[in-house]
Amino acid sequence: MAEPVAEFEVAVGPRGLGASLAIPQDARGLVIFAHGSGSSRFSPRNGFVAAALREKGLATLLMDLLTEEEAQDRRNVFDIPLLAGRVVEAIDWAAAEPALGELPIGLFGASTGAAAALVAAAERPRRVRAIVSRGGRPDLAGDALTRVRAPTLLIVGGLDFEVLNLNRIALRRLPDARLDVTPGATHLFEEPGTLEQVVAAAAKWFAEKLDRERS
């Protein structure tokens, strides 16, 4: 029988960005999602991943990194400092919330959101304890890569050739990272069974790294 999950719609940070927070009973950690390519907290792929993480006892925060007005300007989707600043706001917000403040934090980033997550982790090294990137662009984090202290898992589709090459380059700059290649998967992991492989790898990574922080 699944553990009960408390679900809330919340406003995060000084701009009151919309977010969906879900907290399982006896949560072991909190995973904050950083969406990419202009997707919102209603991203079906990230929602699928988040649901699986909650089954593993992890709280999840899916938030919009941009206001509605900002999202109209496509350039903002690739403004990594802007997006990273919003992730930092979410980290700080969670730290100040009584129900979340004691939980170790993980970040899950997709596409450009992965770069934002890595930059945010470099800004908050004591709070971010694990990172997972799904089909991400960690290369866009630039020099911040060398300042990331949280163990990082880069998951890339085996058929996503350009992004796979960029992840291999970024891997060499990250102090503590691993690259997992999903055979037969393209950029969005739309092939049958491939997103489930992402879920399994991410859940295992967060469970191991965040549990270590609690022990």
C-alpha positions as CSV (number, residue, x, y, z in Angstrom):
1,M,0.0,0.0,0.0
2,A,1.4,3.4,-1.0
3,E,2.3,5.9,1.7
4,P,-0.1,8.9,1.9
5,V,1.2,12.0,0.1
6,A,0.2,15.6,1.0
7,E,-0.1,17.8,-2.1
8,F,-0.1,21.6,-2.2
9,E,-0.1,24.4,-4.7
10,V,2.4,26.9,-3.4
11,A,4.0,30.3,-4.4
12,V,7.8,30.2,-4.3
13,G,10.3,33.0,-3.9
14,P,9.8,36.8,-4.1
15,R,7.9,36.6,-7.4
16,G,5.5,34.0,-6.1
17,L,6.3,31.5,-8.9
18,G,3.7,28.8,-9.2
19,A,4.8,25.4,-7.9
20,S,3.4,22.0,-7.0
21,L,4.7,20.5,-3.8
22,A,4.1,16.9,-2.7
23,I,5.3,15.4,0.5
24,P,5.1,11.7,1.3
25,Q,4.8,10.6,4.9
26,D,8.2,10.4,6.5
27,A,9.9,12.0,3.5
28,R,13.6,11.2,3.2
29,G,14.5,14.2,1.0
30,L,13.2,16.9,-1.3
31,V,13.8,16.9,-5.1
32,I,13.4,20.3,-6.8
33,F,12.7,20.1,-10.6
34,A,14.3,22.6,-13.0
35,H,12.4,22.4,-16.2
36,G,14.0,23.3,-19.5
37,S,13.1,24.5,-23.0
38,G,10.2,26.7,-21.6
39,S,8.2,23.8,-20.1
40,S,6.2,24.4,-17.0
41,R,5.6,22.5,-13.8
42,F,3.0,20.6,-15.7
43,S,5.6,18.9,-17.9
44,P,4.3,15.3,-18.3
45,R,7.8,13.7,-18.4
46,N,8.9,15.4,-15.2
47,G,5.6,14.7,-13.6
48,F,6.1,11.0,-14.4
49,V,9.6,11.1,-12.8
50,A,8.3,13.0,-9.8
51,A,5.5,10.5,-9.1
52,A,8.0,7.7,-9.1
53,L,10.3,9.5,-6.7
54,R,7.4,10.1,-4.3
55,E,6.9,6.3,-4.3
56,K,10.4,6.1,-3.0
57,G,9.7,8.4,-0.1
58,L,11.0,11.7,-1.7
59,A,9.1,14.9,-1.6
60,T,9.0,16.8,-4.9
61,L,8.7,20.4,-5.9
62,L,7.8,21.1,-9.5
63,M,7.9,24.9,-10.2
64,D,7.7,27.3,-13.1
65,L,11.1,29.0,-13.5
66,L,9.6,31.9,-15.5
67,T,6.6,34.1,-15.0
68,E,4.0,34.1,-17.7
69,E,5.3,37.3,-19.1
70,E,8.9,36.1,-19.1
71,A,7.9,32.8,-20.8
72,Q,6.7,34.8,-23.8
73,D,10.3,35.8,-24.6
74,R,12.0,32.7,-26.0
75,R,15.4,34.1,-25.1
76,N,14.7,33.6,-21.4
77,V,14.6,29.8,-21.9
78,F,18.3,29.9,-22.6
79,D,19.1,32.6,-19.9
80,I,21.0,30.2,-17.6
81,P,21.8,32.9,-14.9
82,L,18.1,33.9,-14.8
83,L,16.9,30.2,-14.5
84,A,19.6,29.4,-12.0
85,G,18.6,32.3,-9.9
86,R,15.1,30.9,-9.7
87,V,16.4,27.5,-8.7
88,V,18.4,29.2,-5.9
89,E,15.2,31.0,-4.8
90,A,13.5,27.6,-4.6
91,I,16.3,26.1,-2.5
92,D,16.2,29.0,-0.1
93,W,12.4,28.9,0.1
94,A,12.5,25.2,0.9
95,A,15.2,25.8,3.6
96,A,12.9,28.3,5.3
97,E,9.8,26.0,5.3
98,P,9.2,24.1,8.6
99,A,8.0,21.0,6.8
100,L,11.0,21.0,4.4
101,G,13.9,22.7,6.1
102,E,15.5,19.6,7.6
103,L,15.3,17.5,4.3
104,P,18.4,17.0,2.2
105,I,17.9,18.6,-1.2
106,G,18.3,17.0,-4.6
107,L,17.9,18.8,-8.0
108,F,16.5,17.2,-11.2
109,G,17.2,19.2,-14.3
110,A,16.1,18.6,-17.9
111,S,17.4,20.3,-21.1
112,T,18.5,23.9,-20.2
113,G,17.1,23.3,-16.7
114,A,20.0,21.0,-16.0
115,A,22.5,23.8,-16.5
116,A,20.4,26.0,-14.2
117,A,20.4,23.2,-11.6
118,L,24.2,22.9,-11.7
119,V,24.8,26.6,-11.4
120,A,22.4,26.7,-8.5
121,A,24.2,23.8,-6.8
122,A,27.4,25.7,-7.2
123,E,25.8,28.7,-5.5
124,R,24.4,26.6,-2.6
125,P,27.0,23.8,-2.1
126,R,25.9,23.1,1.5
127,R,22.2,22.6,0.7
128,V,22.3,20.7,-2.6
129,R,23.3,17.0,-2.0
130,A,22.6,15.3,-5.3
131,I,21.8,16.2,-8.9
132,V,20.3,14.3,-11.8
133,S,20.3,15.6,-15.4
134,R,17.9,14.1,-18.0
135,G,18.8,14.9,-21.5
136,G,20.4,18.0,-20.1
137,R,22.8,20.6,-21.3
138,P,25.3,20.7,-18.5
139,D,27.8,22.4,-20.8
140,L,25.8,25.6,-20.6
141,A,26.7,25.8,-16.9
142,G,30.2,26.9,-18.0
143,D,32.8,27.5,-15.3
144,A,30.3,26.7,-12.6
145,L,30.8,23.0,-13.4
146,T,34.1,22.9,-11.5
147,R,32.4,24.4,-8.4
148,V,29.6,21.8,-8.1
149,R,30.2,19.6,-5.0
150,A,27.0,17.5,-5.2
151,P,27.4,14.0,-6.8
152,T,25.8,14.4,-10.3
153,L,24.3,11.8,-12.6
154,L,24.0,12.7,-16.2
155,I,21.5,10.6,-18.1
156,V,21.5,10.9,-21.9
157,G,19.8,8.9,-24.7
158,G,22.2,6.8,-26.7
159,L,20.7,8.2,-29.9
160,D,20.9,11.8,-28.8
161,F,24.3,12.1,-30.3
162,E,25.0,15.8,-30.1
163,V,23.8,16.1,-26.5
164,L,25.7,13.0,-25.5
165,N,28.9,14.5,-26.8
166,L,28.3,17.7,-24.9
167,N,27.6,15.7,-21.7
168,R,30.9,13.8,-22.1
169,I,32.7,17.1,-22.3
170,A,30.9,18.4,-19.2
171,L,31.6,15.2,-17.3
172,R,35.3,15.9,-17.4
173,R,34.8,19.2,-15.6
174,L,32.5,18.0,-12.8
175,P,34.3,16.9,-9.7
176,D,31.9,14.0,-8.8
177,A,29.8,12.8,-11.7
178,R,28.8,9.8,-13.7
179,L,27.3,9.5,-17.2
180,D,24.6,6.9,-17.8
181,V,23.7,6.3,-21.5
182,T,20.2,4.9,-22.2
183,P,20.4,2.6,-25.2
184,G,17.9,3.3,-28.0
185,A,16.7,6.6,-26.5
186,T,16.5,9.9,-28.3
187,H,16.4,13.3,-26.7
188,L,13.0,13.2,-25.1
189,F,13.1,9.5,-24.1
190,E,9.9,8.8,-26.0
191,E,10.8,5.3,-26.9
192,P,9.0,2.5,-25.0
193,G,10.6,1.8,-21.7
194,T,13.3,4.4,-21.9
195,L,11.7,7.0,-19.5
196,E,11.2,4.1,-17.0
197,Q,14.9,3.5,-17.1
198,V,15.5,7.2,-16.3
199,V,13.1,6.9,-13.4
200,A,14.9,3.9,-12.0
201,A,18.3,5.4,-12.3
202,A,17.2,8.8,-10.8
203,A,15.4,7.2,-7.9
204,K,18.4,5.0,-7.1
205,W,20.8,8.0,-7.3
206,F,18.7,10.2,-5.0
207,A,17.9,7.4,-2.6
208,E,21.6,6.6,-2.1
209,K,23.0,10.1,-2.0
210,L,20.2,11.8,0.1
211,D,20.0,8.9,2.5
212,R,23.7,9.2,3.1
213,E,23.1,12.8,4.2
214,R,20.6,11.6,6.8
215,S,22.7,8.9,8.2
